[in-house]
Structures are given as C-alpha cells and as structure tokens.
Amino acid sequence: MEHSEIILQILAERDITPYRLSKETGISQSLFNSWKRKPSSKIYSGNLVLIADYLGCSVDYLLGRMEDPEGYREP
C-alpha cells in the first residue's frame, strides 16, 4: 500500500477531512486531491513529517514500514 493510501485511510478512520489537514498544516489541498485520483509514492519529506506530527504517529507508520503508529524500529 502506498503511503498516500495509508494517510487517506487514517484520515477517513479519524473523520479528518483533507481540507482540515491542509488548513491546519499548511500543506496544499491539491496534494490530497491528486492522491485520491492516483496514489503516488512522491511526497516532500517535510510534508510527511508535518502529517505524522499532526496525526500523532511515526513517519515509518505512514510509509507502511511498521504496524504500530507510535512504535519505533530498533536499528
């Protein structure tokens, strides 16, 4: 699953609209609209960090690298 699909799924589960996330983080709403049309693996790392902070989860969780949203992977 692409990170865009993971993020959109989390937003739906938490009843957060892309518009709200856009307004509260400053990330362009067009990014979320493009994800809905065609999931993409491209995202600016700064935006990924903003989304993770807003959702209270790790970047690795958004990237699909771990199942626990708050967990950390041991090196």
mmJSON file of the N, C-alpha and C atoms, coordinates in Angstrom:
{"data_MODEL":{"atom_site":{
"group_PDB":["ATOM","ATOM","ATOM","ATOM","ATOM","ATOM","ATOM","ATOM","ATOM","ATOM","ATOM","ATOM","ATOM","ATOM","ATOM","ATOM","ATOM","ATOM","ATOM","ATOM","ATOM","ATOM","ATOM","ATOM","ATOM","ATOM","ATOM","ATOM","ATOM","ATOM","ATOM","ATOM","ATOM","ATOM","ATOM","ATOM","ATOM","ATOM","ATOM","ATOM","ATOM","ATOM","ATOM","ATOM","ATOM","ATOM","ATOM","ATOM","ATOM","ATOM","ATOM","ATOM","ATOM","ATOM","ATOM","ATOM","ATOM","ATOM","ATOM","ATOM","ATOM","ATOM","ATOM","ATOM","ATOM","ATOM","ATOM","ATOM","ATOM","ATOM","ATOM","ATOM","ATOM","ATOM","ATOM","ATOM","ATOM","ATOM","ATOM","ATOM","ATOM","ATOM","ATOM","ATOM","ATOM","ATOM","ATOM","ATOM","ATOM","ATOM","ATOM","ATOM","ATOM","ATOM","ATOM","ATOM","ATOM","ATOM","ATOM","ATOM","ATOM","ATOM","ATOM","ATOM","ATOM","ATOM","ATOM","ATOM","ATOM","ATOM","ATOM","ATOM","ATOM","ATOM","ATOM","ATOM","ATOM","ATOM","ATOM","ATOM","ATOM","ATOM","ATOM","ATOM","ATOM","ATOM","ATOM","ATOM","ATOM","ATOM","ATOM","ATOM","ATOM","ATOM","ATOM","ATOM","ATOM","ATOM","ATOM","ATOM","ATOM","ATOM","ATOM","ATOM","ATOM","ATOM","ATOM","ATOM","ATOM","ATOM","ATOM","ATOM","ATOM","ATOM","ATOM","ATOM","ATOM","ATOM","ATOM","ATOM","ATOM","ATOM","ATOM","ATOM","ATOM","ATOM","ATOM","ATOM","ATOM","ATOM","ATOM","ATOM","ATOM","ATOM","ATOM","ATOM","ATOM","ATOM","ATOM","ATOM","ATOM","ATOM","ATOM","ATOM","ATOM","ATOM","ATOM","ATOM","ATOM","ATOM","ATOM","ATOM","ATOM","ATOM","ATOM","ATOM","ATOM","ATOM","ATOM","ATOM","ATOM","ATOM","ATOM","ATOM","ATOM","ATOM","ATOM","ATOM","ATOM","ATOM","ATOM","ATOM","ATOM","ATOM","ATOM","ATOM","ATOM","ATOM","ATOM","ATOM","ATOM","ATOM","ATOM","ATOM","ATOM"],
"id":[1,2,3,4,5,6,7,8,9,10,11,12,13,14,15,16,17,18,19,20,21,22,23,24,25,26,27,28,29,30,31,32,33,34,35,36,37,38,39,40,41,42,43,44,45,46,47,48,49,50,51,52,53,54,55,56,57,58,59,60,61,62,63,64,65,66,67,68,69,70,71,72,73,74,75,76,77,78,79,80,81,82,83,84,85,86,87,88,89,90,91,92,93,94,95,96,97,98,99,100,101,102,103,104,105,106,107,108,109,110,111,112,113,114,115,116,117,118,119,120,121,122,123,124,125,126,127,128,129,130,131,132,133,134,135,136,137,138,139,140,141,142,143,144,145,146,147,148,149,150,151,152,153,154,155,156,157,158,159,160,161,162,163,164,165,166,167,168,169,170,171,172,173,174,175,176,177,178,179,180,181,182,183,184,185,186,187,188,189,190,191,192,193,194,195,196,197,198,199,200,201,202,203,204,205,206,207,208,209,210,211,212,213,214,215,216,217,218,219,220,221,222,223,224,225],
"type_symbol":["N","C","C","N","C","C","N","C","C","N","C","C","N","C","C","N","C","C","N","C","C","N","C","C","N","C","C","N","C","C","N","C","C","N","C","C","N","C","C","N","C","C","N","C","C","N","C","C","N","C","C","N","C","C","N","C","C","N","C","C","N","C","C","N","C","C","N","C","C","N","C","C","N","C","C","N","C","C","N","C","C","N","C","C","N","C","C","N","C","C","N","C","C","N","C","C","N","C","C","N","C","C","N","C","C","N","C","C","N","C","C","N","C","C","N","C","C","N","C","C","N","C","C","N","C","C","N","C","C","N","C","C","N","C","C","N","C","C","N","C","C","N","C","C","N","C","C","N","C","C","N","C","C","N","C","C","N","C","C","N","C","C","N","C","C","N","C","C","N","C","C","N","C","C","N","C","C","N","C","C","N","C","C","N","C","C","N","C","C","N","C","C","N","C","C","N","C","C","N","C","C","N","C","C","N","C","C","N","C","C","N","C","C","N","C","C","N","C","C","N","C","C","N","C","C"],
"label_atom_id":["N","CA","C","N","CA","C","N","CA","C","N","CA","C","N","CA","C","N","CA","C","N","CA","C","N","CA","C","N","CA","C","N","CA","C","N","CA","C","N","CA","C","N","CA","C","N","CA","C","N","CA","C","N","CA","C","N","CA","C","N","CA","C","N","CA","C","N","CA","C","N","CA","C","N","CA","C","N","CA","C","N","CA","C","N","CA","C","N","CA","C","N","CA","C","N","CA","C","N","CA","C","N","CA","C","N","CA","C","N","CA","C","N","CA","C","N","CA","C","N","CA","C","N","CA","C","N","CA","C","N","CA","C","N","CA","C","N","CA","C","N","CA","C","N","CA","C","N","CA","C","N","CA","C","N","CA","C","N","CA","C","N","CA","C","N","CA","C","N","CA","C","N","CA","C","N","CA","C","N","CA","C","N","CA","C","N","CA","C","N","CA","C","N","CA","C","N","CA","C","N","CA","C","N","CA","C","N","CA","C","N","CA","C","N","CA","C","N","CA","C","N","CA","C","N","CA","C","N","CA","C","N","CA","C","N","CA","C","N","CA","C","N","CA","C","N","CA","C","N","CA","C","N","CA","C","N","CA","C","N","CA","C"],
"label_alt_id":[null,null,null,null,null,null,null,null,null,null,null,null,null,null,null,null,null,null,null,null,null,null,null,null,null,null,null,null,null,null,null,null,null,null,null,null,null,null,null,null,null,null,null,null,null,null,null,null,null,null,null,null,null,null,null,null,null,null,null,null,null,null,null,null,null,null,null,null,null,null,null,null,null,null,null,null,null,null,null,null,null,null,null,null,null,null,null,null,null,null,null,null,null,null,null,null,null,null,null,null,null,null,null,null,null,null,null,null,null,null,null,null,null,null,null,null,null,null,null,null,null,null,null,null,null,null,null,null,null,null,null,null,null,null,null,null,null,null,null,null,null,null,null,null,null,null,null,null,null,null,null,null,null,null,null,null,null,null,null,null,null,null,null,null,null,null,null,null,null,null,null,null,null,null,null,null,null,null,null,null,null,null,null,null,null,null,null,null,null,null,null,null,null,null,null,null,null,null,null,null,null,null,null,null,null,null,null,null,null,null,null,null,null,null,null,null,null,null,null,null,null,null,null,null,null],
"label_comp_id":["MET","MET","MET","GLU","GLU","GLU","HIS","HIS","HIS","SER","SER","SER","GLU","GLU","GLU","ILE","ILE","ILE","ILE","ILE","ILE","LEU","LEU","LEU","GLN","GLN","GLN","ILE","ILE","ILE","LEU","LEU","LEU","ALA","ALA","ALA","GLU","GLU","GLU","ARG","ARG","ARG","ASP","ASP","ASP","ILE","ILE","ILE","THR","THR","THR","PRO","PRO","PRO","TYR","TYR","TYR","ARG","ARG","ARG","LEU","LEU","LEU","SER","SER","SER","LYS","LYS","LYS","GLU","GLU","GLU","THR","THR","THR","GLY","GLY","GLY","ILE","ILE","ILE","SER","SER","SER","GLN","GLN","GLN","SER","SER","SER","LEU","LEU","LEU","PHE","PHE","PHE","ASN","ASN","ASN","SER","SER","SER","TRP","TRP","TRP","LYS","LYS","LYS","ARG","ARG","ARG","LYS","LYS","LYS","PRO","PRO","PRO","SER","SER","SER","SER","SER","SER","LYS","LYS","LYS","ILE","ILE","ILE","TYR","TYR","TYR","SER","SER","SER","GLY","GLY","GLY","ASN","ASN","ASN","LEU","LEU","LEU","VAL","VAL","VAL","LEU","LEU","LEU","ILE","ILE","ILE","ALA","ALA","ALA","ASP","ASP","ASP","TYR","TYR","TYR","LEU","LEU","LEU","GLY","GLY","GLY","CYS","CYS","CYS","SER","SER","SER","VAL","VAL","VAL","ASP","ASP","ASP","TYR","TYR","TYR","LEU","LEU","LEU","LEU","LEU","LEU","GLY","GLY","GLY","ARG","ARG","ARG","MET","MET","MET","GLU","GLU","GLU","ASP","ASP","ASP","PRO","PRO","PRO","GLU","GLU","GLU","GLY","GLY","GLY","TYR","TYR","TYR","ARG","ARG","ARG","GLU","GLU","GLU","PRO","PRO","PRO"],
"label_asym_id":["A","A","A","A","A","A","A","A","A","A","A","A","A","A","A","A","A","A","A","A","A","A","A","A","A","A","A","A","A","A","A","A","A","A","A","A","A","A","A","A","A","A","A","A","A","A","A","A","A","A","A","A","A","A","A","A","A","A","A","A","A","A","A","A","A","A","A","A","A","A","A","A","A","A","A","A","A","A","A","A","A","A","A","A","A","A","A","A","A","A","A","A","A","A","A","A","A","A","A","A","A","A","A","A","A","A","A","A","A","A","A","A","A","A","A","A","A","A","A","A","A","A","A","A","A","A","A","A","A","A","A","A","A","A","A","A","A","A","A","A","A","A","A","A","A","A","A","A","A","A","A","A","A","A","A","A","A","A","A","A","A","A","A","A","A","A","A","A","A","A","A","A","A","A","A","A","A","A","A","A","A","A","A","A","A","A","A","A","A","A","A","A","A","A","A","A","A","A","A","A","A","A","A","A","A","A","A","A","A","A","A","A","A","A","A","A","A","A","A","A","A","A","A","A","A"],
"label_entity_id":["1","1","1","1","1","1","1","1","1","1","1","1","1","1","1","1","1","1","1","1","1","1","1","1","1","1","1","1","1","1","1","1","1","1","1","1","1","1","1","1","1","1","1","1","1","1","1","1","1","1","1","1","1","1","1","1","1","1","1","1","1","1","1","1","1","1","1","1","1","1","1","1","1","1","1","1","1","1","1","1","1","1","1","1","1","1","1","1","1","1","1","1","1","1","1","1","1","1","1","1","1","1","1","1","1","1","1","1","1","1","1","1","1","1","1","1","1","1","1","1","1","1","1","1","1","1","1","1","1","1","1","1","1","1","1","1","1","1","1","1","1","1","1","1","1","1","1","1","1","1","1","1","1","1","1","1","1","1","1","1","1","1","1","1","1","1","1","1","1","1","1","1","1","1","1","1","1","1","1","1","1","1","1","1","1","1","1","1","1","1","1","1","1","1","1","1","1","1","1","1","1","1","1","1","1","1","1","1","1","1","1","1","1","1","1","1","1","1","1","1","1","1","1","1","1"],
"label_seq_id":[1,1,1,2,2,2,3,3,3,4,4,4,5,5,5,6,6,6,7,7,7,8,8,8,9,9,9,10,10,10,11,11,11,12,12,12,13,13,13,14,14,14,15,15,15,16,16,16,17,17,17,18,18,18,19,19,19,20,20,20,21,21,21,22,22,22,23,23,23,24,24,24,25,25,25,26,26,26,27,27,27,28,28,28,29,29,29,30,30,30,31,31,31,32,32,32,33,33,33,34,34,34,35,35,35,36,36,36,37,37,37,38,38,38,39,39,39,40,40,40,41,41,41,42,42,42,43,43,43,44,44,44,45,45,45,46,46,46,47,47,47,48,48,48,49,49,49,50,50,50,51,51,51,52,52,52,53,53,53,54,54,54,55,55,55,56,56,56,57,57,57,58,58,58,59,59,59,60,60,60,61,61,61,62,62,62,63,63,63,64,64,64,65,65,65,66,66,66,67,67,67,68,68,68,69,69,69,70,70,70,71,71,71,72,72,72,73,73,73,74,74,74,75,75,75],
"pdbx_PDB_ins_code":[null,null,null,null,null,null,null,null,null,null,null,null,null,null,null,null,null,null,null,null,null,null,null,null,null,null,null,null,null,null,null,null,null,null,null,null,null,null,null,null,null,null,null,null,null,null,null,null,null,null,null,null,null,null,null,null,null,null,null,null,null,null,null,null,null,null,null,null,null,null,null,null,null,null,null,null,null,null,null,null,null,null,null,null,null,null,null,null,null,null,null,null,null,null,null,null,null,null,null,null,null,null,null,null,null,null,null,null,null,null,null,null,null,null,null,null,null,null,null,null,null,null,null,null,null,null,null,null,null,null,null,null,null,null,null,null,null,null,null,null,null,null,null,null,null,null,null,null,null,null,null,null,null,null,null,null,null,null,null,null,null,null,null,null,null,null,null,null,null,null,null,null,null,null,null,null,null,null,null,null,null,null,null,null,null,null,null,null,null,null,null,null,null,null,null,null,null,null,null,null,null,null,null,null,null,null,null,null,null,null,null,null,null,null,null,null,null,null,null,null,null,null,null,null,null],
"Cartn_x":[0.849,0.0,0.891,0.582,1.338,1.091,2.07,1.909,0.699,0.408,-0.745,-2.037,-2.138,-3.321,-3.414,-2.276,-2.242,-2.717,-2.213,-2.6,-4.079,-4.578,-6.0,-6.877,-6.426,-7.166,-7.233,-6.111,-6.085,-7.02,-6.994,-7.879,-9.337,-9.695,-11.07,-11.46,-10.56,-10.826,-11.031,-10.306,-10.388,-11.358,-12.032,-13.014,-12.388,-11.198,-10.483,-10.499,-10.973,-11.003,-9.63,-9.299,-8.059,-8.038,-9.213,-9.304,-8.841,-9.32,-8.938,-7.44,-6.923,-5.491,-4.684,-5.159,-4.49,-4.443,-5.565,-5.638,-4.799,-4.755,-4.06,-2.562,-2.123,-0.693,-0.045,-0.859,-0.322,0.069,-0.245,0.04,-1.064,-0.684,-1.631,-2.703,-3.943,-5.039,-4.968,-4.359,-4.23,-3.41,-2.495,-1.728,-2.666,-3.607,-4.541,-5.482,-5.9,-6.77,-6.065,-4.779,-4.036,-3.856,-3.702,-3.601,-4.875,-6.02,-7.289,-7.419,-6.973,-7.045,-6.055,-4.844,-3.789,-2.787,-2.827,-1.864,-0.442,0.334,1.699,2.659,3.851,4.857,5.707,5.36,6.156,5.542,6.369,5.945,7.203,7.135,8.23,8.372,9.576,9.793,9.298,9.399,8.886,7.387,6.657,5.212,4.881,5.667,5.454,5.613,6.612,6.831,5.665,5.2,4.055,2.816,2.562,1.393,1.531,2.713,2.951,2.762,3.294,3.132,1.661,0.96,-0.453,-1.277,-0.97,-1.731,-1.223,-0.086,0.455,0.989,1.625,2.193,3.597,4.251,5.615,5.587,6.65,6.798,6.874,7.548,7.641,6.253,5.35,3.986,3.303,3.466,2.866,3.466,4.703,5.365,5.067,4.319,3.972,5.089,6.047,7.2,6.981,5.917,5.597,4.101,3.622,2.198,1.734,2.604,2.257,2.491,1.426,1.592,2.551,2.748,3.617,4.94,5.102,6.288,7.521,8.606,9.889,10.594,11.296,12.044,13.441,13.884,15.236,16.219,17.334,18.323,18.961],
"Cartn_y":[-1.182,0.0,1.24,2.182,3.432,4.283,5.126,5.985,6.906,7.314,8.188,7.477,6.203,5.424,5.251,5.051,4.904,6.192,7.322,8.617,8.879,8.655,8.88,7.943,6.722,5.77,6.243,6.717,7.225,8.421,9.321,10.484,10.042,9.068,8.576,7.934,7.133,6.468,7.469,8.564,9.576,10.702,10.566,11.555,12.944,12.98,14.229,14.443,15.575,15.848,16.332,16.04,16.59,18.116,18.737,20.203,20.676,19.998,20.364,20.179,19.039,18.784,19.827,20.164,21.178,22.519,22.941,24.237,24.268,23.15,23.124,22.848,22.371,22.094,22.989,23.622,24.453,23.683,22.388,21.562,21.797,21.889,22.143,21.049,21.47,20.504,19.757,20.355,19.69,18.403,18.337,17.115,15.963,16.201,15.161,14.792,15.784,15.522,14.655,14.922,14.116,12.687,12.506,11.162,10.377,11.04,10.351,9.878,10.697,10.34,9.244,9.401,8.445,8.391,7.314,7.216,7.357,8.128,8.422,8.12,7.739,7.492,8.728,9.829,11.04,11.968,12.362,13.338,14.002,15.269,16.029,15.578,15.295,14.761,15.713,17.012,17.971,17.839,17.591,17.39,16.096,15.076,13.802,13.956,14.711,14.968,15.773,16.791,17.582,16.712,15.824,14.944,13.985,13.399,12.48,13.199,14.395,15.166,15.481,15.884,16.225,15.011,13.855,12.643,11.934,12.367,11.759,10.354,10.16,8.851,9.032,7.921,7.996,8.08,8.615,8.658,7.235,6.347,4.95,4.311,4.659,4.141,4.636,5.902,6.457,5.846,5.429,4.812,3.32,2.78,1.368,0.457,1.031,0.246,-0.403,-0.027,-0.647,-0.589,-1.491,-1.594,-0.737,-0.443,0.352,1.821,2.657,4.058,4.828,4.347,5.06,4.34,3.189,2.375,2.878,2.328,2.658,1.387,1.412,0.243,0.308,-0.78,-0.857,-0.927,-0.211,-0.261,-1.618],
"Cartn_z":[0.0,0.0,0.0,-0.863,-0.943,0.307,0.643,1.825,1.67,0.451,0.234,0.619,0.292,0.657,2.175,2.813,4.267,4.927,4.461,5.044,4.832,3.627,3.365,4.186,4.411,5.234,6.69,7.214,8.587,8.719,7.745,7.78,7.81,6.993,6.958,8.293,8.858,10.135,11.268,11.215,12.273,11.933,10.807,10.347,10.221,9.642,9.375,7.867,7.449,6.012,5.536,4.285,3.739,3.816,3.668,3.77,5.149,6.184,7.561,7.778,7.334,7.49,6.728,5.554,4.738,5.461,6.001,6.682,7.954,8.669,9.954,9.831,8.672,8.491,7.442,6.588,5.526,4.276,4.253,3.09,2.056,0.811,-0.27,-0.336,-0.431,-0.549,-1.88,-2.879,-4.177,-4.076,-3.106,-2.886,-2.555,-1.651,-1.238,-2.386,-3.164,-4.305,-5.346,-5.566,-6.538,-6.032,-4.733,-4.166,-4.395,-4.283,-4.486,-5.932,-6.862,-8.287,-8.645,-8.15,-8.477,-7.325,-6.533,-5.426,-5.947,-5.228,-5.64,-4.502,-4.865,-3.832,-3.582,-4.249,-4.102,-3.062,-2.11,-1.117,-0.556,-0.38,0.221,1.672,2.101,3.449,4.532,4.295,5.275,5.461,4.358,4.453,5.182,4.942,5.614,7.122,7.534,8.961,9.538,8.809,9.274,9.468,8.517,8.608,9.783,9.951,11.076,12.402,12.531,13.769,14.024,12.989,13.127,13.559,12.973,13.275,14.528,15.054,16.266,16.025,14.892,14.595,14.028,13.788,13.256,11.729,11.169,9.716,9.167,9.878,9.439,9.319,10.203,10.133,8.859,8.537,7.326,6.064,6.145,4.998,4.89,5.863,5.843,6.307,7.016,7.475,8.82,9.521,10.809,11.037,11.862,12.114,13.278,14.202,15.382,15.075,15.13,14.775,15.672,16.877,17.813,18.041,17.445,17.688,16.974,17.374,16.768,16.406,15.304,14.855,15.425,15.991,16.52,15.342,15.441,14.342,14.196],
"occupancy":[1.0,1.0,1.0,1.0,1.0,1.0,1.0,1.0,1.0,1.0,1.0,1.0,1.0,1.0,1.0,1.0,1.0,1.0,1.0,1.0,1.0,1.0,1.0,1.0,1.0,1.0,1.0,1.0,1.0,1.0,1.0,1.0,1.0,1.0,1.0,1.0,1.0,1.0,1.0,1.0,1.0,1.0,1.0,1.0,1.0,1.0,1.0,1.0,1.0,1.0,1.0,1.0,1.0,1.0,1.0,1.0,1.0,1.0,1.0,1.0,1.0,1.0,1.0,1.0,1.0,1.0,1.0,1.0,1.0,1.0,1.0,1.0,1.0,1.0,1.0,1.0,1.0,1.0,1.0,1.0,1.0,1.0,1.0,1.0,1.0,1.0,1.0,1.0,1.0,1.0,1.0,1.0,1.0,1.0,1.0,1.0,1.0,1.0,1.0,1.0,1.0,1.0,1.0,1.0,1.0,1.0,1.0,1.0,1.0,1.0,1.0,1.0,1.0,1.0,1.0,1.0,1.0,1.0,1.0,1.0,1.0,1.0,1.0,1.0,1.0,1.0,1.0,1.0,1.0,1.0,1.0,1.0,1.0,1.0,1.0,1.0,1.0,1.0,1.0,1.0,1.0,1.0,1.0,1.0,1.0,1.0,1.0,1.0,1.0,1.0,1.0,1.0,1.0,1.0,1.0,1.0,1.0,1.0,1.0,1.0,1.0,1.0,1.0,1.0,1.0,1.0,1.0,1.0,1.0,1.0,1.0,1.0,1.0,1.0,1.0,1.0,1.0,1.0,1.0,1.0,1.0,1.0,1.0,1.0,1.0,1.0,1.0,1.0,1.0,1.0,1.0,1.0,1.0,1.0,1.0,1.0,1.0,1.0,1.0,1.0,1.0,1.0,1.0,1.0,1.0,1.0,1.0,1.0,1.0,1.0,1.0,1.0,1.0,1.0,1.0,1.0,1.0,1.0,1.0,1.0,1.0,1.0,1.0,1.0,1.0],
"B_iso_or_equiv":[0.0,0.0,0.0,0.0,0.0,0.0,0.0,0.0,0.0,0.0,0.0,0.0,0.0,0.0,0.0,0.0,0.0,0.0,0.0,0.0,0.0,0.0,0.0,0.0,0.0,0.0,0.0,0.0,0.0,0.0,0.0,0.0,0.0,0.0,0.0,0.0,0.0,0.0,0.0,0.0,0.0,0.0,0.0,0.0,0.0,0.0,0.0,0.0,0.0,0.0,0.0,0.0,0.0,0.0,0.0,0.0,0.0,0.0,0.0,0.0,0.0,0.0,0.0,0.0,0.0,0.0,0.0,0.0,0.0,0.0,0.0,0.0,0.0,0.0,0.0,0.0,0.0,0.0,0.0,0.0,0.0,0.0,0.0,0.0,0.0,0.0,0.0,0.0,0.0,0.0,0.0,0.0,0.0,0.0,0.0,0.0,0.0,0.0,0.0,0.0,0.0,0.0,0.0,0.0,0.0,0.0,0.0,0.0,0.0,0.0,0.0,0.0,0.0,0.0,0.0,0.0,0.0,0.0,0.0,0.0,0.0,0.0,0.0,0.0,0.0,0.0,0.0,0.0,0.0,0.0,0.0,0.0,0.0,0.0,0.0,0.0,0.0,0.0,0.0,0.0,0.0,0.0,0.0,0.0,0.0,0.0,0.0,0.0,0.0,0.0,0.0,0.0,0.0,0.0,0.0,0.0,0.0,0.0,0.0,0.0,0.0,0.0,0.0,0.0,0.0,0.0,0.0,0.0,0.0,0.0,0.0,0.0,0.0,0.0,0.0,0.0,0.0,0.0,0.0,0.0,0.0,0.0,0.0,0.0,0.0,0.0,0.0,0.0,0.0,0.0,0.0,0.0,0.0,0.0,0.0,0.0,0.0,0.0,0.0,0.0,0.0,0.0,0.0,0.0,0.0,0.0,0.0,0.0,0.0,0.0,0.0,0.0,0.0,0.0,0.0,0.0,0.0,0.0,0.0,0.0,0.0,0.0,0.0,0.0,0.0],
"pdbx_formal_charge":[null,null,null,null,null,null,null,null,null,null,null,null,null,null,null,null,null,null,null,null,null,null,null,null,null,null,null,null,null,null,null,null,null,null,null,null,null,null,null,null,null,null,null,null,null,null,null,null,null,null,null,null,null,null,null,null,null,null,null,null,null,null,null,null,null,null,null,null,null,null,null,null,null,null,null,null,null,null,null,null,null,null,null,null,null,null,null,null,null,null,null,null,null,null,null,null,null,null,null,null,null,null,null,null,null,null,null,null,null,null,null,null,null,null,null,null,null,null,null,null,null,null,null,null,null,null,null,null,null,null,null,null,null,null,null,null,null,null,null,null,null,null,null,null,null,null,null,null,null,null,null,null,null,null,null,null,null,null,null,null,null,null,null,null,null,null,null,null,null,null,null,null,null,null,null,null,null,null,null,null,null,null,null,null,null,null,null,null,null,null,null,null,null,null,null,null,null,null,null,null,null,null,null,null,null,null,null,null,null,null,null,null,null,null,null,null,null,null,null,null,null,null,null,null,null],
"auth_seq_id":[1,1,1,2,2,2,3,3,3,4,4,4,5,5,5,6,6,6,7,7,7,8,8,8,9,9,9,10,10,10,11,11,11,12,12,12,13,13,13,14,14,14,15,15,15,16,16,16,17,17,17,18,18,18,19,19,19,20,20,20,21,21,21,22,22,22,23,23,23,24,24,24,25,25,25,26,26,26,27,27,27,28,28,28,29,29,29,30,30,30,31,31,31,32,32,32,33,33,33,34,34,34,35,35,35,36,36,36,37,37,37,38,38,38,39,39,39,40,40,40,41,41,41,42,42,42,43,43,43,44,44,44,45,45,45,46,46,46,47,47,47,48,48,48,49,49,49,50,50,50,51,51,51,52,52,52,53,53,53,54,54,54,55,55,55,56,56,56,57,57,57,58,58,58,59,59,59,60,60,60,61,61,61,62,62,62,63,63,63,64,64,64,65,65,65,66,66,66,67,67,67,68,68,68,69,69,69,70,70,70,71,71,71,72,72,72,73,73,73,74,74,74,75,75,75],
"auth_comp_id":["MET","MET","MET","GLU","GLU","GLU","HIS","HIS","HIS","SER","SER","SER","GLU","GLU","GLU","ILE","ILE","ILE","ILE","ILE","ILE","LEU","LEU","LEU","GLN","GLN","GLN","ILE","ILE","ILE","LEU","LEU","LEU","ALA","ALA","ALA","GLU","GLU","GLU","ARG","ARG","ARG","ASP","ASP","ASP","ILE","ILE","ILE","THR","THR","THR","PRO","PRO","PRO","TYR","TYR","TYR","ARG","ARG","ARG","LEU","LEU","LEU","SER","SER","SER","LYS","LYS","LYS","GLU","GLU","GLU","THR","THR","THR","GLY","GLY","GLY","ILE","ILE","ILE","SER","SER","SER","GLN","GLN","GLN","SER","SER","SER","LEU","LEU","LEU","PHE","PHE","PHE","ASN","ASN","ASN","SER","SER","SER","TRP","TRP","TRP","LYS","LYS","LYS","ARG","ARG","ARG","LYS","LYS","LYS","PRO","PRO","PRO","SER","SER","SER","SER","SER","SER","LYS","LYS","LYS","ILE","ILE","ILE","TYR","TYR","TYR","SER","SER","SER","GLY","GLY","GLY","ASN","ASN","ASN","LEU","LEU","LEU","VAL","VAL","VAL","LEU","LEU","LEU","ILE","ILE","ILE","ALA","ALA","ALA","ASP","ASP","ASP","TYR","TYR","TYR","LEU","LEU","LEU","GLY","GLY","GLY","CYS","CYS","CYS","SER","SER","SER","VAL","VAL","VAL","ASP","ASP","ASP","TYR","TYR","TYR","LEU","LEU","LEU","LEU","LEU","LEU","GLY","GLY","GLY","ARG","ARG","ARG","MET","MET","MET","GLU","GLU","GLU","ASP","ASP","ASP","PRO","PRO","PRO","GLU","GLU","GLU","GLY","GLY","GLY","TYR","TYR","TYR","ARG","ARG","ARG","GLU","GLU","GLU","PRO","PRO","PRO"],
"auth_asym_id":["A","A","A","A","A","A","A","A","A","A","A","A","A","A","A","A","A","A","A","A","A","A","A","A","A","A","A","A","A","A","A","A","A","A","A","A","A","A","A","A","A","A","A","A","A","A","A","A","A","A","A","A","A","A","A","A","A","A","A","A","A","A","A","A","A","A","A","A","A","A","A","A","A","A","A","A","A","A","A","A","A","A","A","A","A","A","A","A","A","A","A","A","A","A","A","A","A","A","A","A","A","A","A","A","A","A","A","A","A","A","A","A","A","A","A","A","A","A","A","A","A","A","A","A","A","A","A","A","A","A","A","A","A","A","A","A","A","A","A","A","A","A","A","A","A","A","A","A","A","A","A","A","A","A","A","A","A","A","A","A","A","A","A","A","A","A","A","A","A","A","A","A","A","A","A","A","A","A","A","A","A","A","A","A","A","A","A","A","A","A","A","A","A","A","A","A","A","A","A","A","A","A","A","A","A","A","A","A","A","A","A","A","A","A","A","A","A","A","A","A","A","A","A","A","A"],
"auth_atom_id":["N","CA","C","N","CA","C","N","CA","C","N","CA","C","N","CA","C","N","CA","C","N","CA","C","N","CA","C","N","CA","C","N","CA","C","N","CA","C","N","CA","C","N","CA","C","N","CA","C","N","CA","C","N","CA","C","N","CA","C","N","CA","C","N","CA","C","N","CA","C","N","CA","C","N","CA","C","N","CA","C","N","CA","C","N","CA","C","N","CA","C","N","CA","C","N","CA","C","N","CA","C","N","CA","C","N","CA","C","N","CA","C","N","CA","C","N","CA","C","N","CA","C","N","CA","C","N","CA","C","N","CA","C","N","CA","C","N","CA","C","N","CA","C","N","CA","C","N","CA","C","N","CA","C","N","CA","C","N","CA","C","N","CA","C","N","CA","C","N","CA","C","N","CA","C","N","CA","C","N","CA","C","N","CA","C","N","CA","C","N","CA","C","N","CA","C","N","CA","C","N","CA","C","N","CA","C","N","CA","C","N","CA","C","N","CA","C","N","CA","C","N","CA","C","N","CA","C","N","CA","C","N","CA","C","N","CA","C","N","CA","C","N","CA","C","N","CA","C","N","CA","C","N","CA","C","N","CA","C","N","CA","C"],
"pdbx_PDB_model_num":[1,1,1,1,1,1,1,1,1,1,1,1,1,1,1,1,1,1,1,1,1,1,1,1,1,1,1,1,1,1,1,1,1,1,1,1,1,1,1,1,1,1,1,1,1,1,1,1,1,1,1,1,1,1,1,1,1,1,1,1,1,1,1,1,1,1,1,1,1,1,1,1,1,1,1,1,1,1,1,1,1,1,1,1,1,1,1,1,1,1,1,1,1,1,1,1,1,1,1,1,1,1,1,1,1,1,1,1,1,1,1,1,1,1,1,1,1,1,1,1,1,1,1,1,1,1,1,1,1,1,1,1,1,1,1,1,1,1,1,1,1,1,1,1,1,1,1,1,1,1,1,1,1,1,1,1,1,1,1,1,1,1,1,1,1,1,1,1,1,1,1,1,1,1,1,1,1,1,1,1,1,1,1,1,1,1,1,1,1,1,1,1,1,1,1,1,1,1,1,1,1,1,1,1,1,1,1,1,1,1,1,1,1,1,1,1,1,1,1,1,1,1,1,1,1]
}}}
